[in-house]
Amino acid sequence: MNGPRETLSPSAELERSSTVLLAAVAVGDHVALSELYDRFAPTLNGLCHRLVRPEDTDAALSAVWLFIWKHAPALSQLPGTTKGVLLNATARVITQRNPQPRKMRNRTHSG
């Protein structure tokens, strides 16, 4: 017999599954990395576009995902949400690659 099933909000369920994915990446699961990529690539891409020159975005993103793959065991142990951990890792990689990242673009455009 099973007890009552835990009911989580959609955002809590998404975070739990993201945490599980990062833990799986930490033990070398390529499929989990692919799923983590599908889930967070748009967010990390957006941050890269704000921090580096457009022509450097692809190289920066490649460096970020390589960092996530290599450092997933440590990243999976950090406090906070998976999204927050990955955003911080992205900022760290970009800062290490380019000590003077480009200033954040203003989100409003005059026209």
N, C-alpha and C positions, 0 to 999 in steps of 0.2 A: 504494500500500500504506500502510496505517495502522499506526502503532506501537501498543504496548500502551496501552490506555485508562487514564487516571488514575482511580483509585478513591478516592472521598471518603466519609467517614462522613456519615450523614444530616445531622448538625448542621453539618458543614463545607459540605456542598452547599447547605443552607438559607442559610448566611451568604454564600456566594458568590453565590447568586441574589439575595439581599437587596442585596448590594453593587451588583450589576448593575442592579437596579431603581432604587436611589438615583441611580446615575450616569445612568440614562435620564431620571429626573425632572429631573435637573440640566440636561438639554438640552430640557426642555419636553414630555416625553412624558406626556400625561394618562392613558393606559392604565396606564403604570407607576405613576403616583401612586395610581390606583385599586387596583392590586395591592398596593402598599406599605401602603395604608390597610387593606385586607382582612387583611393579615398582622399589622400592628402596632397597629391600633385598640384591640383588647381590652387590650393591655399599657399603652398610653398612657392609655386611659380609666381603668384601675385607678389609675395614678399621679395623674391629675387628681382622682379621687374622694378620694384620701388628702390632697391638698394644698389643695383649695378646697371651699367650701360646696357642698352638693348642688345648690342652685339656680344655681350659677355654672359647673357642670361643662360644660354644652353650649357656652357661650360660650368657656370656656377651651379646650376641644377644637377649636373652630373656629379660634381664634387660633393654636393649635399647628400645625394642618394648613396654614393659610395661611403661617405662618412656614417650615414645611418646604418648601412649594412655592417660596416666594420665595428661600430661602437654600440650596436643594439643591446648587447648584454649590460653595458653601463647605463645606456639611455632608458632601458626598461625598468631600472631600479630608481630612477629619479622621481621625486614627488611631483604632483601636478597632473594635468590632463595630458593625454598622448599628443593632442594637437599643440598644446603649449610647449611640451618637450621638443617636438619636431620643429616648431617655429624658433625656439631658442637655439637649437642645433643649427638651423639654417642661418640665423644671424651670426652665429659663432664661425661657421665655415666661411661665410662671405667676408667677415671682418678679418679672418686669418689670411684669406686670399688677397684681400685688398684693404690695407690698413686705413684707407680713407675712402669708405664707400660713398657713393653718390648720395646727395641729400634726397630725402623722401620727396617725391613729386607731390605737388599740390593736387588734390583730387578734383578741384573745381577748375574749370577751364573758362577763360573769358573768351567771348567770341563775337 
